[in-house]
Amino acid sequence: MLTRFPRLSARYWRCAATLLLALTASLASAAPRTLDTAFGEVTLTGTPERVVTLYEGALDAAIAVGVQPVGAIVTRGGNQVAEYIQPRVGDVQIVGTPGETNLEAVIALAPDLILASARTTEPQYRLLSRIAPTIVPDVPAFQPDTWKRETRLFARALDRAEAGEAAIARVEARVREVAQQLDTTLAPDRRDAALVRWMPQGPLVMSRGLFSASLLQAVGFQVDDAGIVEAGRPHSHPLSHENLAKVDRHALFLATLNADGEQALAAARQAPAFQRLEVARNHRIVTVNGQLWTSASGPLAALGILDDIAEALTDGPLARPMP
Protein backbone atom coordinates (compact mmCIF):
# COMPACT_ATOMS: atom_id res chain seq x y z
CA MET A 1 0.00 0.00 0.00
CA LEU A 2 1.36 3.36 -1.03
CA THR A 3 1.25 6.26 1.36
CA ARG A 4 0.33 9.52 -0.32
CA PHE A 5 1.96 12.68 0.96
CA PRO A 6 0.03 15.91 0.71
CA ARG A 7 1.06 18.19 -2.12
CA LEU A 8 2.97 21.12 -0.69
CA SER A 9 2.37 24.61 -1.99
CA ALA A 10 4.99 26.92 -3.47
CA ARG A 11 4.47 29.18 -0.47
CA TYR A 12 5.43 26.32 1.83
CA TRP A 13 8.68 25.73 -0.08
CA ARG A 14 9.50 29.44 -0.02
CA CYS A 15 9.04 29.52 3.75
CA ALA A 16 11.14 26.38 4.16
CA ALA A 17 13.91 27.90 2.04
CA THR A 18 13.84 31.09 4.10
CA LEU A 19 14.09 29.13 7.35
CA LEU A 20 16.96 27.08 5.96
CA LEU A 21 18.86 30.20 4.95
CA ALA A 22 18.28 31.73 8.37
CA LEU A 23 19.50 28.56 10.06
CA THR A 24 22.59 28.45 7.81
CA ALA A 25 23.38 32.09 8.59
CA SER A 26 22.90 31.43 12.30
CA LEU A 27 25.26 28.47 12.23
CA ALA A 28 27.85 30.46 10.27
CA SER A 29 27.59 33.29 12.78
CA ALA A 30 28.03 30.86 15.65
CA ALA A 31 31.28 29.54 14.18
CA PRO A 32 34.27 30.61 16.28
CA ARG A 33 36.51 33.31 14.80
CA THR A 34 40.03 33.93 16.07
CA LEU A 35 41.47 37.42 15.97
CA ASP A 36 45.13 38.40 16.22
CA THR A 37 45.47 41.20 18.78
CA ALA A 38 48.26 43.06 20.54
CA PHE A 39 48.10 40.56 23.42
CA GLY A 40 47.66 37.34 21.51
CA GLU A 41 44.81 35.51 19.86
CA VAL A 42 41.25 36.11 21.03
CA THR A 43 38.53 33.67 19.97
CA LEU A 44 34.94 34.89 19.76
CA THR A 45 31.70 33.09 19.03
CA GLY A 46 28.42 34.59 17.95
CA THR A 47 27.39 38.21 17.61
CA PRO A 48 28.05 40.46 20.62
CA GLU A 49 25.06 42.39 21.90
CA ARG A 50 26.55 44.65 24.59
CA VAL A 51 29.66 46.38 23.32
CA VAL A 52 31.82 48.94 25.13
CA THR A 53 34.30 51.03 23.12
CA LEU A 54 37.30 52.63 24.84
CA TYR A 55 38.69 54.37 21.76
CA GLU A 56 37.23 56.95 19.37
CA GLY A 57 38.10 54.83 16.33
CA ALA A 58 36.38 51.78 17.81
CA LEU A 59 33.17 53.72 18.41
CA ASP A 60 33.28 55.05 14.85
CA ALA A 61 33.86 51.59 13.36
CA ALA A 62 31.06 50.05 15.45
CA ILE A 63 28.51 52.67 14.37
CA ALA A 64 29.71 52.38 10.76
CA VAL A 65 28.90 48.64 10.68
CA GLY A 66 25.52 49.04 12.35
CA VAL A 67 26.32 48.32 16.02
CA GLN A 68 25.18 50.63 18.83
CA PRO A 69 27.65 50.37 21.75
CA VAL A 70 26.27 50.62 25.27
CA GLY A 71 29.37 52.40 26.57
CA ALA A 72 32.05 54.74 25.19
CA ILE A 73 34.63 57.30 26.27
CA VAL A 74 34.54 61.05 25.74
CA THR A 75 36.52 62.60 22.93
CA ARG A 76 39.61 64.70 23.56
CA GLY A 77 38.74 68.25 24.46
CA GLY A 78 35.08 67.44 25.18
CA ASN A 79 32.75 65.97 27.77
CA GLN A 80 30.80 63.72 25.40
CA VAL A 81 31.52 61.65 22.32
CA ALA A 82 32.73 63.71 19.33
CA GLU A 83 30.23 66.12 17.84
CA TYR A 84 30.32 64.53 14.39
CA ILE A 85 29.06 61.20 15.70
CA GLN A 86 26.72 62.31 18.49
CA PRO A 87 23.55 62.12 16.35
CA ARG A 88 24.26 58.44 15.62
CA VAL A 89 25.27 56.99 18.98
CA GLY A 90 21.90 56.96 20.73
CA ASP A 91 21.81 56.55 24.51
CA VAL A 92 25.43 55.61 25.22
CA GLN A 93 26.90 55.53 28.72
CA ILE A 94 30.17 57.43 29.20
CA VAL A 95 32.75 55.21 30.91
CA GLY A 96 35.87 57.36 30.93
CA THR A 97 38.30 59.50 28.96
CA PRO A 98 41.04 58.59 26.46
CA GLY A 99 43.49 58.53 29.38
CA GLU A 100 41.41 56.90 32.11
CA THR A 101 38.71 54.23 32.09
CA ASN A 102 36.14 53.93 34.88
CA LEU A 103 36.24 50.16 35.40
CA GLU A 104 33.22 50.20 37.71
CA ALA A 105 31.16 51.89 35.00
CA VAL A 106 32.29 49.29 32.47
CA ILE A 107 31.42 46.41 34.81
CA ALA A 108 27.97 47.90 35.48
CA LEU A 109 27.18 47.70 31.76
CA ALA A 110 27.87 43.93 31.70
CA PRO A 111 29.52 44.00 28.25
CA ASP A 112 30.10 40.90 26.19
CA LEU A 113 32.85 42.62 24.14
CA ILE A 114 35.26 45.50 24.77
CA LEU A 115 37.00 47.31 21.90
CA ALA A 116 40.10 49.14 23.12
CA SER A 117 42.89 51.36 21.81
CA ALA A 118 46.27 50.19 20.55
CA ARG A 119 47.71 52.31 23.38
CA THR A 120 46.19 49.98 25.98
CA THR A 121 48.88 48.61 28.28
CA GLU A 122 49.13 44.96 29.26
CA PRO A 123 48.05 45.57 32.88
CA GLN A 124 45.02 47.48 31.61
CA TYR A 125 44.27 44.67 29.17
CA ARG A 126 44.43 42.04 31.90
CA LEU A 127 41.90 43.96 33.97
CA LEU A 128 39.56 44.56 31.03
CA SER A 129 39.72 40.98 29.77
CA ARG A 130 38.47 39.78 33.15
CA ILE A 131 35.28 41.74 32.44
CA ALA A 132 34.76 40.63 28.83
CA PRO A 133 36.77 39.57 25.76
CA THR A 134 38.88 42.62 24.90
CA ILE A 135 40.23 43.51 21.47
CA VAL A 136 43.39 45.64 21.34
CA PRO A 137 44.67 46.31 17.80
CA ASP A 138 48.21 45.29 16.95
CA VAL A 139 48.55 47.99 14.32
CA PRO A 140 51.34 50.58 13.89
CA ALA A 141 50.24 54.16 14.48
CA PHE A 142 50.42 56.99 11.96
CA GLN A 143 50.28 54.84 8.82
CA PRO A 144 47.89 55.58 5.91
CA ASP A 145 46.14 52.23 6.36
CA THR A 146 46.03 52.21 10.17
CA TRP A 147 42.33 53.09 10.28
CA LYS A 148 41.47 50.42 7.68
CA ARG A 149 43.26 47.68 9.59
CA GLU A 150 41.59 48.73 12.82
CA THR A 151 38.18 48.88 11.14
CA ARG A 152 38.59 45.36 9.75
CA LEU A 153 39.65 44.01 13.15
CA PHE A 154 36.78 45.67 15.01
CA ALA A 155 34.26 44.62 12.34
CA ARG A 156 35.35 40.99 12.61
CA ALA A 157 35.09 41.17 16.39
CA LEU A 158 31.56 42.49 16.00
CA ASP A 159 30.70 39.68 13.54
CA ARG A 160 30.20 42.32 10.82
CA ALA A 161 33.20 41.69 8.54
CA GLU A 162 31.28 42.34 5.30
CA ALA A 163 29.84 45.58 6.67
CA GLY A 164 33.38 46.65 7.59
CA GLU A 165 34.59 46.10 4.03
CA ALA A 166 31.59 48.02 2.70
CA ALA A 167 32.36 50.96 5.01
CA ILE A 168 35.97 51.06 3.82
CA ALA A 169 34.85 50.87 0.18
CA ARG A 170 32.57 53.90 0.68
CA VAL A 171 35.52 55.92 1.95
CA GLU A 172 37.75 54.82 -0.93
CA ALA A 173 35.09 55.85 -3.44
CA ARG A 174 34.75 59.26 -1.77
CA VAL A 175 38.55 59.71 -1.84
CA ARG A 176 38.48 59.23 -5.61
CA GLU A 177 35.68 61.79 -5.98
CA VAL A 178 37.47 64.45 -3.92
CA ALA A 179 40.78 63.73 -5.69
CA GLN A 180 39.10 64.46 -9.04
CA GLN A 181 37.70 67.68 -7.59
CA LEU A 182 41.16 68.73 -6.39
CA ASP A 183 42.62 68.05 -9.85
CA THR A 184 40.17 70.49 -11.43
CA THR A 185 40.52 73.15 -8.71
CA LEU A 186 44.16 73.51 -7.63
CA ALA A 187 47.27 73.45 -9.80
CA PRO A 188 49.89 70.87 -8.76
CA ASP A 189 52.22 73.60 -7.44
CA ARG A 190 49.45 75.00 -5.18
CA ARG A 191 48.68 71.83 -3.21
CA ASP A 192 51.19 72.10 -0.37
CA ALA A 193 49.36 72.21 2.96
CA ALA A 194 49.85 72.10 6.71
CA LEU A 195 47.51 70.89 9.44
CA VAL A 196 47.60 72.80 12.73
CA ARG A 197 45.62 72.51 15.94
CA TRP A 198 45.34 75.77 17.82
CA MET A 199 45.51 75.44 21.58
CA PRO A 200 45.47 78.10 24.33
CA GLN A 201 49.21 77.49 24.88
CA GLY A 202 49.99 77.86 21.18
CA PRO A 203 49.64 76.12 17.80
CA LEU A 204 50.57 72.46 17.38
CA VAL A 205 51.75 71.22 13.98
CA MET A 206 50.10 67.85 13.38
CA SER A 207 52.05 64.85 12.07
CA ARG A 208 51.92 63.91 8.39
CA GLY A 209 50.95 60.44 9.58
CA LEU A 210 47.85 61.63 11.42
CA PHE A 211 44.55 60.15 10.20
CA SER A 212 43.23 63.39 8.65
CA ALA A 213 46.63 64.29 7.19
CA SER A 214 46.76 60.91 5.44
CA LEU A 215 43.35 61.66 3.88
CA LEU A 216 44.59 65.04 2.68
CA GLN A 217 47.49 63.24 1.02
CA ALA A 218 45.20 60.57 -0.41
CA VAL A 219 43.24 63.18 -2.37
CA GLY A 220 46.38 64.91 -3.63
CA PHE A 221 47.62 67.49 -1.10
CA GLN A 222 51.31 67.53 -0.15
CA VAL A 223 51.14 67.75 3.64
CA ASP A 224 54.20 69.21 5.33
CA ASP A 225 54.85 69.13 9.08
CA ALA A 226 57.92 71.41 8.73
CA GLY A 227 60.13 68.62 10.07
CA ILE A 228 59.34 69.60 13.66
CA VAL A 229 57.16 66.64 14.64
CA GLU A 230 59.17 63.92 16.35
CA ALA A 231 58.85 60.38 15.00
CA GLY A 232 55.96 58.51 16.59
CA ARG A 233 54.36 61.69 17.91
CA PRO A 234 50.96 63.02 16.79
CA HIS A 235 52.06 66.66 16.86
CA SER A 236 54.84 69.12 17.62
CA HIS A 237 55.45 71.06 20.78
CA PRO A 238 53.58 74.39 20.86
CA LEU A 239 55.00 76.98 18.50
CA SER A 240 55.51 80.62 19.36
CA HIS A 241 53.74 83.13 17.13
CA GLU A 242 57.14 84.19 15.82
CA ASN A 243 57.68 80.67 14.44
CA LEU A 244 54.37 80.51 12.58
CA ALA A 245 56.22 80.98 9.30
CA LYS A 246 57.24 77.32 9.59
CA VAL A 247 53.69 76.35 8.55
CA ASP A 248 53.11 79.03 5.89
CA ARG A 249 51.86 77.00 2.92
CA HIS A 250 49.41 77.53 0.07
CA ALA A 251 46.71 75.96 2.25
CA LEU A 252 46.40 75.77 6.02
CA PHE A 253 43.85 73.51 7.71
CA LEU A 254 43.34 75.01 11.15
CA ALA A 255 41.59 73.03 13.89
CA THR A 256 40.34 73.87 17.38
CA LEU A 257 39.10 71.31 19.90
CA ASN A 258 36.79 73.48 21.96
CA ALA A 259 35.75 77.03 22.89
CA ASP A 260 39.08 77.72 24.64
CA GLY A 261 40.97 76.96 21.45
CA GLU A 262 38.59 79.08 19.39
CA GLN A 263 39.09 82.06 21.70
CA ALA A 264 42.88 81.65 21.51
CA LEU A 265 42.72 81.50 17.71
CA ALA A 266 40.52 84.61 17.54
CA ALA A 267 43.11 86.48 19.59
CA ALA A 268 46.00 85.14 17.49
CA ARG A 269 44.39 86.33 14.25
CA GLN A 270 44.91 89.89 15.51
CA ALA A 271 48.64 89.35 16.06
CA PRO A 272 51.02 90.85 13.46
CA ALA A 273 52.91 87.54 13.14
CA PHE A 274 49.69 85.77 12.08
CA GLN A 275 48.67 88.51 9.68
CA ARG A 276 52.08 88.38 7.98
CA LEU A 277 51.52 84.77 6.89
CA GLU A 278 51.06 84.51 3.14
CA VAL A 279 48.30 81.94 3.66
CA ALA A 280 46.45 84.44 5.85
CA ARG A 281 46.89 87.33 3.40
CA ASN A 282 45.56 85.12 0.63
CA HIS A 283 42.63 83.90 2.79
CA ARG A 284 43.53 80.24 2.22
CA ILE A 285 42.91 79.10 5.81
CA VAL A 286 40.34 76.32 6.21
CA THR A 287 38.96 76.18 9.76
CA VAL A 288 37.87 72.70 10.81
CA ASN A 289 36.54 70.89 13.87
CA GLY A 290 39.45 69.59 15.92
CA GLN A 291 37.42 66.77 17.47
CA LEU A 292 36.94 65.38 13.96
CA TRP A 293 40.22 66.36 12.35
CA THR A 294 42.74 65.76 15.14
CA SER A 295 41.13 63.24 17.52
CA ALA A 296 38.85 60.98 15.49
CA SER A 297 39.45 58.04 13.16
CA GLY A 298 37.34 55.45 11.37
CA PRO A 299 35.08 55.28 8.30
CA LEU A 300 32.53 57.86 9.44
CA ALA A 301 35.22 60.32 10.49
CA ALA A 302 36.91 59.82 7.12
CA LEU A 303 33.71 60.70 5.27
CA GLY A 304 33.26 63.81 7.42
CA ILE A 305 36.82 64.98 6.76
CA LEU A 306 36.49 64.33 3.03
CA ASP A 307 33.25 66.33 2.98
CA ASP A 308 35.08 69.23 4.66
CA ILE A 309 37.82 69.10 2.02
CA ALA A 310 35.25 69.00 -0.78
CA GLU A 311 33.41 71.99 0.69
CA ALA A 312 36.65 73.98 0.96
CA LEU A 313 37.30 73.27 -2.72
CA THR A 314 33.75 74.10 -3.79
CA ASP A 315 32.57 77.08 -1.78
CA GLY A 316 35.32 77.63 0.76
CA PRO A 317 38.73 79.29 0.92
CA LEU A 318 40.40 76.92 -1.56
CA ALA A 319 37.82 77.65 -4.26
CA ARG A 320 39.06 81.24 -4.61
CA PRO A 321 41.61 81.97 -7.37
CA MET A 322 45.11 82.68 -6.09
CA PRO A 323 46.20 86.31 -6.51
NORTADA-V529071 format. One line per field, one symbol per residue. psi: psi as a letter, one per 40 degrees, with the letter a starting at -180 (. if undefined). Layout:
psi=???
//
This chain:
psi=hhhhiihhiddddddddddddddddddddehihhhhidfaihhihahidghhhfhdddddddddeehhieiiiiiheieiiiddedeeeagihheaidehhgddddddefiehhhiieehidddddddeedihhhhighiifideddddddddddddeffdddddddddddddddddddddddedhidefehiihhhhideiihhiideiddddddddeeihhheeeehiheidiiihiiddededfhidhhhhiidadddddddddddehddddehddddeffhhhihddddediiiddddddddddddddddeadeeiii.
//
